[in-house]
Amino acid sequence: MFGAIAGDIIGSPYEYLGFKERDFPLFSERSCFTDDTVLTVAVADAVLHNLDFAQTLKEYGRRYPDAGYGGSFYKWMLSDSLQPYKSGCNGSAMRTTSIGFLLDDESTVLKTARKCSAVTHNHSESIKGSQAVSIGIFLARQGCSKDEIRQEIGKWFGYNLNFQLKEIQPGYRFDITCQGTVPPAFIAFLDSEDYESAVRNAVSLGGDADTLACIAGALAEAYYKEIPAEIVSESRRLLPQDFLDIIDEFYQVMEKKNSR
């Protein structure tokens, strides 16, 4: 889970800048958590405690109203409505980390990712992006190779992941659609050597940096099984205690799951 959250925090200063470099400080005075982290924690809370996705997303959003939500989500968050708003944006995909980690079979992962997306982002592309990220994490934590992940995601979701980062980076631009975010985030992960390089790859695309790094970071944590201690420590320092409580519970559950 810190894979996604640290990616969000590391990418946060570079959003909207068209930043194309890989050599940058991982943390600065401008580093902060954004809506990606808020909603990642919200979904983890919902999955851990069998809570309603829509109500939990609203509760967390209202608790942290200044985290940088998209306009449609913000209106939905403050409204009394529980009806989705047909968004095709990437907000569905960046919040799904815990689904891929906590659930133990492909069918349940797919159904839960669809359900999590559809309470707000009920557009087919957003549902597909949410499912792709969740299944990518699931496959990575199951020990699948990068080639297997690339093939399976391509087969199930139609994403062409047969590119290297250097091929897509020069022409890539800011894009908040799911289809414009999820495949590049996968490529940033697939073209990495470890957690840190995956996040640097994602930020260097020059797009929606915090969300790209959030997704690539989640995939990298699932695959590499570790995040540098200094990245975890600095990320924890920037988070409120109620987030840390859910995150710590998540890792306790994962530790029990992995010890079976």
C-alpha positions in Angstrom: 0.0 0.0 0.0 2.9 2.3 0.6 3.9 1.6 -3.0 0.9 3.6 -4.1 1.0 6.2 -1.4 4.7 7.0 -1.7 4.3 7.2 -5.4 1.5 9.7 -5.0 3.6 11.8 -2.6 6.8 11.6 -4.7 4.9 12.6 -7.8 2.9 15.4 -6.2 5.3 18.3 -6.9 5.6 17.4 -10.6 1.9 17.3 -11.6 1.0 19.7 -14.4 4.7 20.6 -15.1 5.4 18.3 -18.1 8.5 17.1 -16.2 10.6 14.7 -18.3 13.6 13.9 -16.0 14.4 10.9 -13.9 17.0 12.6 -11.7 15.0 14.5 -9.1 14.7 14.6 -5.3 12.2 12.1 -4.1 10.9 14.4 -1.4 10.9 18.2 -1.0 9.0 20.8 0.9 6.3 20.6 -1.8 5.8 16.9 -1.4 2.4 16.0 0.0 -0.3 13.4 -0.2 -3.2 14.0 -2.6 -6.6 12.6 -3.4 -4.9 9.5 -4.7 -3.7 8.7 -1.2 -7.0 9.7 0.5 -9.0 7.4 -1.7 -6.5 4.6 -1.6 -6.8 4.5 2.1 -10.6 4.8 1.9 -10.9 1.8 -0.4 -8.5 -0.2 1.9 -10.8 0.7 4.9 -13.8 -0.5 2.9 -12.2 -3.8 1.8 -10.8 -4.5 5.3 -14.1 -3.8 7.1 -16.6 -4.7 4.5 -17.9 -1.1 4.2 -19.9 0.4 1.4 -17.6 1.9 -1.2 -19.6 5.0 -2.0 -20.3 6.0 1.6 -16.6 5.4 2.6 -15.3 7.4 -0.3 -17.6 10.3 0.6 -16.6 10.1 4.2 -12.9 10.3 3.5 -13.3 13.0 0.9 -15.3 15.2 3.2 -12.7 14.6 6.0 -9.9 15.8 3.6 -11.7 18.2 1.2 -8.6 20.0 0.0 -6.7 17.0 -1.4 -7.1 18.0 -5.1 -10.1 16.0 -6.3 -11.4 16.2 -9.8 -14.4 18.6 -10.2 -17.0 15.9 -10.8 -15.8 13.8 -7.9 -15.8 16.8 -5.6 -19.4 17.7 -6.5 -20.4 14.1 -6.0 -18.5 13.9 -2.7 -20.3 16.9 -1.2 -23.8 15.9 -2.6 -26.4 13.6 -1.0 -26.5 11.5 -4.2 -25.0 8.0 -4.4 -25.4 7.9 -8.2 -22.3 7.6 -10.3 -21.4 10.2 -12.9 -20.1 8.3 -15.9 -16.5 9.5 -15.6 -13.9 7.9 -17.8 -11.0 9.5 -15.8 -8.2 7.8 -13.9 -9.6 8.3 -10.4 -11.0 4.8 -10.5 -7.7 3.2 -11.2 -5.5 5.0 -8.7 -7.5 4.0 -5.6 -7.6 0.2 -6.1 -4.3 -1.0 -4.6 -5.8 -2.9 -1.7 -8.2 -4.9 -3.9 -5.3 -6.5 -5.7 -3.4 -7.2 -2.5 -6.2 -8.3 -0.1 -8.4 -10.5 -2.3 -7.3 -14.0 -3.2 -8.9 -15.0 -6.5 -9.1 -13.4 -9.9 -12.9 -13.5 -10.1 -13.3 -11.7 -6.8 -10.6 -9.1 -7.7 -12.4 -8.3 -11.0 -15.9 -8.1 -9.4 -14.7 -5.9 -6.5 -12.7 -3.6 -8.8 -15.7 -3.1 -11.0 -17.9 -2.4 -7.9 -15.3 0.1 -6.5 -15.1 1.9 -9.8 -18.8 2.0 -10.7 -19.9 3.9 -7.6 -18.4 7.0 -9.2 -16.6 6.1 -12.5 -19.1 3.9 -14.2 -17.7 4.5 -17.7 -16.4 1.3 -19.3 -12.8 2.7 -19.6 -12.7 3.6 -15.9 -14.0 0.1 -14.9 -11.4 -1.5 -17.2 -8.6 0.6 -15.8 -9.6 -0.2 -12.2 -9.8 -3.9 -13.0 -6.4 -3.8 -14.9 -4.5 -2.2 -12.0 -6.1 -4.6 -9.5 -5.4 -7.7 -11.5 -1.9 -6.4 -12.3 -1.2 -6.1 -8.6 -2.8 -9.6 -8.0 -0.6 -11.2 -10.6 2.6 -9.5 -9.4 2.1 -10.5 -5.8 1.4 -14.1 -7.0 4.9 -14.2 -8.5 4.1 -13.8 -12.2 6.9 -12.6 -14.4 6.8 -9.2 -16.1 6.3 -10.9 -19.5 3.3 -12.9 -18.0 1.8 -9.7 -16.6 2.3 -7.9 -19.9 0.6 -10.7 -21.8 -2.3 -11.2 -19.4 -3.1 -7.5 -19.1 -3.0 -7.2 -22.9 -5.2 -10.3 -23.4 -7.8 -9.3 -20.8 -8.0 -5.6 -21.3 -6.6 -4.9 -24.7 -3.8 -2.6 -23.5 -0.7 -2.6 -25.7 2.2 -2.8 -23.3 4.8 -3.8 -25.9 6.7 -0.6 -25.6 9.7 0.7 -23.6 9.5 3.8 -21.6 11.9 5.6 -24.0 9.5 5.0 -26.9 6.5 6.7 -25.3 8.1 9.3 -23.0 9.0 12.0 -25.6 5.5 12.3 -27.0 3.5 11.7 -23.8 1.4 14.5 -22.5 -0.8 15.2 -19.5 -3.8 12.9 -19.8 -6.4 12.1 -17.0 -8.3 9.4 -18.9 -8.0 5.9 -17.7 -6.8 4.6 -21.2 -4.2 7.5 -21.2 -2.9 6.7 -17.7 -3.1 3.0 -16.9 -1.0 1.6 -19.9 1.8 4.2 -19.4 1.9 3.5 -15.7 2.2 -0.2 -16.4 5.1 0.5 -18.9 6.8 2.6 -16.2 6.7 -0.4 -13.9 7.6 -3.0 -16.5 10.6 -1.0 -17.6 11.9 -0.7 -14.0 14.6 -2.5 -12.0 13.2 -1.8 -8.5 10.6 0.3 -6.7 12.4 3.6 -6.9 13.1 3.3 -10.6 9.4 2.5 -11.3 8.3 5.7 -9.6 11.0 7.7 -11.3 10.0 6.3 -14.6 6.3 7.3 -14.0 7.1 10.8 -13.0 9.4 11.3 -16.0 6.6 10.7 -18.4 5.6 14.3 -17.8 1.9 13.7 -17.3 -0.4 13.3 -14.3 2.7 12.6 -12.2 1.2 11.7 -8.9 -1.4 9.3 -10.3 1.1 7.7 -12.7 3.5 7.1 -9.9 0.8 5.9 -7.6 -0.2 3.2 -10.0 3.3 2.3 -11.0 4.4 2.3 -7.4 1.6 -0.1 -6.4 2.6 -2.5 -9.1 6.2 -2.3 -8.2 5.6 -3.0 -4.5 3.6 -6.1 -5.4 6.3 -7.3 -7.8 9.5 -6.4 -6.0 8.1 -7.1 -2.5 10.0 -4.2 -0.9 10.2 -0.4 -0.7 13.3 1.4 0.6 13.0 2.1 4.3 13.8 5.8 3.9 10.9 6.2 1.4 8.5 4.5 3.8 9.7 6.5 6.7 9.4 9.9 4.9 6.0 9.0 3.6 4.8 8.0 7.0 5.9 11.4 8.3 3.6 13.2 5.9 0.5 11.2 6.7 -2.2 11.7 9.4 -2.6 9.1 12.1 -6.0 7.9 10.9 -4.4 6.9 7.6 -1.5 5.2 9.4 -4.0 3.2 11.4 -5.6 1.7 8.3 -2.2 1.2 6.6 -0.8 -0.6 9.6 -3.9 -2.8 9.7 -3.5 -3.6 6.0 0.1 -4.8 6.5 -0.9 -6.8 9.6 -3.5 -8.6 7.4 -1.0 -9.1 4.6 1.6 -10.5 7.0 -0.9 -13.1 8.3 -1.9 -13.9 4.7 1.7 -14.4 3.6 2.6 -16.6 6.6 0.0 -19.2 5.7 
